[in-house]
């Protein structure tokens, strides 16, 4: 039995540098992957723009790692042309390295963390490409493989996003033999991106798939309506509980208590003082701003009169 | 930023565009039609792909509060500028300017070539810039946009993204391009009172703002729907660390707009406004100084002319040859009028700040009264 060979192969896959320098070996602990929405958008765009007879597309994922290696954030990606046939696969490595150089010029913090492919199937080509990317990723980290189910042939008809790492399998380590292990993955975005995403999401139910920017006031109105709707729902629930139509839920009660206690208790006089001074400040600013604008408008008219 | 010199290096290649999705098959005929009559249909609106919006936000956020720029790629179809992709420009490096320009140009060419290989529209339609509190009316923007508009036959826009405003819950993206009047004035590079009058140029018609629409592709729409059903996109089945109690889906309602503390924002805005007004005052006094010196020179000239005339009268009486009068006018040089571009830009900026303050205070007043209602017993 070639057990020895197998074990030694497994041992080899742990980079000796990690142990020597005394760092935590990342492979030995689990890590999570978080994906920025822009990556998913880019992948889908790439898939839309694929060559005519191409069934799937691949590309490189860029991102950053947290210091202890427990979290990998995929923040960017770029497409890589590849050619796949019955018995061979060719990845344009030169394109890959050129593009990485270009990306490095803009953001030097982002490094190669793995690669993506569309389609939910994992086959022997995936293993080969994974082998290539494993060499691109700086040790002691592993390359991540992200798949997106663009065929929508799964049961739920959803764009399933899955991430994997690979482990060598078999009696001797061959590049085309590997085991893809799923890793947990979630979607992460920044505050600044949230408003953009919200806007994009507002287009999803439109028949023409488009939307326009809205003003601050309209946005506020929308939010307030949402809050109102929630208040209506909760008061409806409370009434029902009081009437005894539905059984009470202690958890919900506690949440409600917490929420209500968030409203600060301020002395009436004090609040009035704060409220009024704030109001005055604001009105003053509005007045001054309008004044300045009027001045400018007058100056403009005068200039045109000459 | 290495954009000025570089924009001229790219060839406008609007020939091969790939059909992106099924409905744009309809557009293909339009595309050729639009190309035939290129230059005849003026731009009326800008249509951004969802991907472009996210890419711009990402780039601008990463380098906030520094100003960053990037290039927009797409196509104009019958007056609608469709922006389908974009890429960021590298930030300014420490190296000397000469190298930076060359590097920037090479970067741009390389990037365009690479994107072309993967069927991205490789036709430049403009550029984007990040801004802080709407202070984007600067010389740099003017120069770059002028370059773009000159190179790309007036069919290019600049998209300005305000990161600080967008964090308050409402995305701030604006598309601008120069009006013809400003382009004419800039081409002559003369911003004297006279030329401003001739072109009827004031602060309000430097830019023309184009309405922005955002359009998602079918697949993106599918993705957004899937994201709504967050747990389904990323299966939970035992491998996820996501705690169902704490995790909220990516597209839950956003209540950032209800944030009450907008004071720092208004304070900063006022600060910028004051600065701009100070600058404006300085420009005014520069102009007044110029006017004074012109009058001074003119009186000097008049007295000298008067003197010469009297002398000539004496000479005529004495039968001597007359001295030419033109010589004197040549002796006195009127100081050149300072460029009014600065004051023009500053007024545009002041107008911008004031508008912003107004736009802010409206919702803030609403929120203030809302909190007032909350405190009522």
Interface residues (C-beta under 8 A of the other chain):
Chain A: X32 X36 X37 X38 X40 X41 X42 X44 X45 X46 X47 X48 X49 X50 X51 X75 X76 X79 X81 X95 X98 X99 X102 X105 X106 X107 X150 X152 X156 X158 X159 X160 X161 X162 X182 X183 X184 X185 X186 X187 X189 X190 X191 X192 X193 X194 X195 X196 X197 X198 X199 X200 X201 X203 X204 X208 X209 X210 X211 X212 X213 X214 X215 X216 X217 X219 X220 X223 X224 X226 X227 X263 X266 X268 X271 X275 X278 X279 X282 X285 X286 X289 X290 X292 X293 X296 X299 X300 X303 X304 X306
Chain B: X18 X20 X21 X47 X49 X50 X51 X53 X54 X55 X57 X58 X59 X60 X61 X62 X64 X85 X88 X89 X90 X91 X107 X110 X111 X114 X117 X118 X119 X120 X163 X166 X167 X168 X169 X170 X171 X173 X196 X197 X200 X202 X203 X204 X211 X212 X213 X214 X215 X216 X217 X218 X219 X220 X221 X222 X223 X224 X225 X226 X227 X228 X229 X230 X232 X233 X234 X235 X239 X240 X241 X242 X247 X250 X251 X253 X254 X255 X256 X257 X258 X266 X270 X273 X277 X347 X350 X351 X353 X354 X355 X357 X358 X359 X360 X361 X362 X363 X364 X365 X366 X367 X368 X370 X371 X372 X374 X375 X377
